[in-house]
Amino acid sequence: MNQSTSHLFSPLQLRSLTLPHRIAVSPMCEYSSTDGFANDWHFVHLGSRAIGGAALVITEANAVSPEGRITPQDLGIYNDDHIAGLKRVTDFLHQHGSYAGTQLAHAGRKASMAIPWETARILPAAEGGWQPVAPSAIRFDEAYGVPTALDRAGMDKVVADFVAATRRAREAGFDLVEVHAAHGYLLHQFLSPLSNQRTDEYGGSFENRARFPLEVIRAVRAAWPQHLPVFVRISATDWAPESLGSSWDLPQSVEFAKLLKNEGVDLVDVSTGGNHPAQQIPVGAGYQVHHAETIRRETGIPTAAVGMITEPSQADQIVRSGQADLVLLARELLRNPYWPLHAAEVLHQQITWPVQYARAASRRPEPRHEVSTPSE
């Protein structure tokens, strides 16, 4: 974490992993699975980012249970039969020089929804839907269903599902797991007073609201090999207007990150929002980076920055200035899967192109190979 030597293309050590540079693929839901299985879409989508030079490729939110899916089309890791399809992906990522990560997720009250390019609505059982669960019986908005408040048995099942998914992730060849505690999904729902109105030991104070997410994260860390890293994605703020009352914010995120560090978490992936429809997000270039910077500075835990990061110089400055240790790209890598290769060229850094593409990297004219034809 030496600011004088770290830059976008310097290595990053995370336990036994050494990322060759600081550019990673952020989890991006594709809503392209059937029964949770990875298929050719995931193989090509994720594999192309490895070919494009990403140091780390993280899958989309990988549901730890059927009821933890956002939609019936979510990727899943809740069945041993899912392992083979995921292993096909991780093998390819490794063959092309990228580490493989997966984001373990439970949607909570935002589950059982139609895919996002359709009208937002909860799916009834007749259309393959199910009953969502949450810390409290409070729905996200009118398009969503009223969830069932989790009791202790339900919470124990969630922990067990995360642990089983963690073990499957290792069998599938992943190098790290990221626990999803952001964007208004289940663990974020426990953290925020907007969605957690419990009166037991899991609601009310900051310590109580953080208790169940920490139980899950602690169990994942214990089930994951000690030589491999664990990330946690958080929403650093709900971006909620004051009129809504108490919500999740950056000071609480700093305190939560301190607890994560004590639990052996290796990096906090810092995003924002997603827990209330009235959120007011000042979207702009790098609009979330200062949250990653604050958490890193106040806690000493490595962070990842994400959100409207599009230019190589912008990403490089984030690392050089100590705002974050890792830069996660989402939309920009959808537009350009080869962004890391082009960024290296712009920043005059060395990076290995696939041998099949190496001639294009030189930008020198290639000799023409004429095809001779028999004389008439």
N, C-alpha and C positions, 0 to 999 in steps of 0.2 A: 504493500500500500504506500510505497514511497512515491510521492507526487513528482519528484525531480526526475525519475526514470520511467514511470509508467506512462504509456500512451496506448492508442487504440490497437496497435499491433505488437505490444509487448505481451509475454506470456502471463497467465494467471494461474497460480497454484491454489487448488481447492482439495485439501486432503491429498489423496494419491493421484488425483487428476492434475495434469498441467495443460490448460487450454493454450493453444498456440497464439491466440490473440483474443480480443475482448468483444467480438461480434457474435451474437447468438440469435437464434430464431425464437421469437416470443410465441407462447401458446396461442393458437388461433383456431377456434371452433370451425369445423368444415361441414358438420351436419350431413355426413355422407356415408354413415354406417348403417348396416342392418343388424339388429340384435347385438350391437356393440362391437362387431368384428371389423378389424382393419382390412382394407381391400386395396385394389390397384390404385384407387385415388390417393389413399394415404401413402402408398409406396412411392408414387411419382411426385406428389406434392412435397413430402418431406425429403425424399431422396434428391430432388432437384436443388434443394437448398444446401445439401452437403456438397453436391457437385459445384455449386456456386461459391463455396469457400467458407461457409459458416463454421465457426469453431465448435459450436454446440447447437444442436437442433432439439427443441422441446416440442413434444406432441401437444395437440389441443387438450383441453380438459378431458381426462380419462376417468369415466364414472366408476366409482368403487362399488356401486350397487345399481340394480335396474331402476330403483326409485330415486337414485341420485342423479339420473340423467336430466338434462334440461329438456331435451326432446327425445323421441324414440330413435332419432337418427344420430345420437351421440356416440362417440367412441367409448368403448367399455373395457374394463379390466376386472370384471366381477365373476368371471368364469374361467376355469383352467383352459377351456378350448380357445380363449382369446389369445393365449400366449404365442401360438405358432405364427399367426399373422403379424403380431408385433415383432417377433423375432426376425421375421423376414425383413422388416424395415430396419431394425437396429443393425443387423448384419450388413446391410447396404450402406448405412451411415458410416459404420466403422471402416468398411472397405474404401470409402472415399474421404477419410481423414477427419470426420466429425465425431464428437462425442454425442451420445444419445441420452436425452432426458424425457421424462413424462410427468405431466401434471395430474396429481391425484385429486379428484374433485367430487363434491356432493352439492347438488343444486339447492337442496332445502326447499323453501317456499317458491322458488322460481322454477320448479320442475314441472314435468308433464305438459309442456307447451308445444304449440305448433312450431315448425321451423320458421326462422325469422323472415324469410322472404315471402311468407304467407301472412295473413291477417293475425295479429297477436291475439291468441286465445288459448285457454286451457283445454286440453284434449279430454273428452269424456272416455270412460272405459270402453265404450263401443268403438272408439277409434284408436284403441291401444293406450289410452291414458291410465293414470294411477293417482292415488291420493298423496299429495305432497306432505312433507313433515317440516317442522321448524322449531325454534326455541319457544315461540309463542304463536297462538292462533291468529296471526295478523297477516293478511294477504299483501302482496307487493302493490298492486293497484287493481282496478276493477276488471281487467282482462285476466287476472290470475285467480286461482282457486284459494279458498281459505284453508290453510294448512292445519294439520293435526299437531298440537304441541307435544314434543317428545317427552316421554317419561324416562325413568332411569333404564328400563329394559331397552327402549328404543335407542338411547344414547350409547348403551353398551354395544348394541348391534352396529352402530355407526363406527365406533372404535374398532371393532372386530373386522368390519368391512375394509377399513383403511389398512389394517395390518395385513389382511389376506391379499389385498391389492399390492401392497409393498413387496411382499414375497413373490407375487407373480411378476412384478416389474423386474426383479432381479433375474428370474428365470427367463424372461424375455430379452435379456441382454442390455437393459438400460444401465447407464453409468451414474445417474443421479435421479432423484425424485424431488418434485416440488409439490408441497401441500398448498392447495388453493384455499386461501382465507381472504379472498377479495371479491369485488364486483357483486356484492349482495348475495353471494351463495352461502351455504349453511354456516360455515365457521365465521364468516363476516357477520352473518345474522346474529350469532351469539355475542359478538364483540360490540355491536352498536345498540345503544338505547332505543333507536328508532324501531328496531325489529325484535329486541329482547326486552320483554316486560315481565319476566319471571319474578316471582317473589321468594324463590328458594335460593340455595347457595350458588346457583348459576345465573342469577340476575341481580340487578341493582348496581352495586359498586363495580369499579373497574376490575378489581381482583376477581370478583364473582363472574363477571362477563367474560373474562379471559380464561377462566378455569377450564371449560370444556375444550376450546381450541387447543389449549396446552396439553390436555389429556390425549388428544388425537396426535398432536405433533410429537409428544414424548413417546407414544407407542410406535409411531412410524420410525423415529430415530432408533429405537431399540430393535426394531425388526429389520432395519437396513444395515448392510455391512459397515462397520465402523471406519473402514478405510475409504469409504465413498461419501460424497457430500449430499446434504439435504438442504433444499431451498424452501422458503415459504414466501408465497405471494400475498401481499396485503394491499388493501386500499387505505392509503394514508389519511384520507378524509372522506366523509360522506358528501362533501360540498353541499350540505343542507342549509337552507335559510334559517336564520335565528328564530323565525316564527314557529318552527317545528319543535323547538326546545332542545334538550340535550341530544347530541349525536356523536359519532366517532370523528376524531380530529387528529391533527398531527402530534400534539403533545402526548395523547394517549398512544399513538403509534410508536413514538420514541420509547415510552415505557414498555410497551409490548415487545419491541425489538430487543430491549435489554433482557427480558425474560426469555426470548427466543435464543439469544446468545448463550444464556445459562443452560439451555436445554440441548446445546450442541448443534444448533442450526448454523449452517456455514455462510449463508447469504440471504438477505431479504430483497425480494423482487418487488419494487415499489411502484404500484399503480394507484389509482384513486377511483372513487365513485361506485355507482351501480346498485346502491342499496335503497334508494328512494326516488320515485319519479319526479319529485320537485327539485332534484339536485340542480345546482347552478354552476356549470363547469366553464371556466375561462379558457377555452381551447385555443391553443396557439403553439408555435414552435417550442418544443421542449417544455411544455406547460407543467409537467409533473416532476421535472428533474430536481427542482429545489427540495422536494420532499425526500428524495433519495439522498441528497447532499446533507440535509439536516439529520436524518437518521444515522448516516455514516459518521458524521462529525460528533454527534452526541453520545453514540453508543460504541463506536469502534468496530461494529460489525460490517463486513463487506455488503455493498448494495448493488442492485442492478437498476438502471434507469430505462424507462420506456415511455413512449408517447410523443408522436409528431417529431421524431428524430429522422431526418431525411438526408442530410448532407454529411459527407465524410469529415469535413473540418469541424462540424458541429459535434459529431460523435467523438472525434479525437479530443476536442477541448473538454468534453465532459470527463474523460478519463484523466487527461493531463492536469486539470484543475482540482482533481480529487472530489468531484461531485458524485461519482460512482465508480465501481470497479469493473462493471460489465454493462454493455449496451445491448438491449434487446430490441430488435426491429420486428414489426408486424406488417403493416400495410406497405411499407417501402419494399419489403422482401416479396410481397405479392406482386407488386409492380415490376420488380427487378430481382429475380432469384440470384443473380450474379453480382449483387451489390458489394459483397466483401471483396471480390476480385477487382472490381472497378475502384473501390475505395483505396485499395493498396496502391493502385497505379496513381491515383490523384495525390496520395500522401507520400509517394516515393518510397514505398515499403515493399519488401519481398514477400510473396505468397506463392504457393505452388498451385498452378493451374492443372486441371486434369490433362493428361498427356494428349487426349483426343482434341483438346481445345488450345494446346500450347502454341500452335502456329498463329492463332488469332491474337494471342496475347502480345506477340512481338510487334504487331501493327506494321510489319514490313511486307512489301509485295511478295507474293509467292510466285515461283516460276510456273509458267503455264505448261501443262502436260498435254501436248497435242496428240490426238488420236489419228494415226495414219490410216489411210484407206488404200485398198489395192488399186494399181494403175489400170486404167481402162484400155 
